[in-house]
Amino acid sequence: MALFFDRDWFDARLAERAISRDVLAAVSGISPTELDDVFKDQRELSVAEVAAFAELLGVTPAEIAHHAGVSTPVPGQDAGARIVALETRVAALETELQRLTAWVRSRSS
């Protein structure tokens, strides 16, 4: 993954498609000022913005994420597996909380 926003790569993709940064901002649902912050590496793209960039530039979301240096999840990754893993962790935490609550109550009596 890139450690910074690769402005040159994005400008080259925009030029290939004859698209301005203003169009990229509009399609992504952000202002030109916000896009300038992205290009200056002062603002990270959201998952939705990664998806919009990818669609407009005709590349994969993973490629956008790589060149944008983002740490947000890439659209299309297995969200279902992440949800299952989180639900499993929450269930384990709830079980532990119940155990600890019972233990604290037994000590308070």
Secondary structure, DSSP 4 states (H G I P E B T S, - for coil): --SS--HHHHHHHHHHTT--HHHHHHHHT--HHHHHHHHTTSSPPPHHHHHHHHHHHTS-HHHHHHHHT--SPPTTS-HHHHHHHHHHHHHHHHHHHHHHHHHHHHHH-
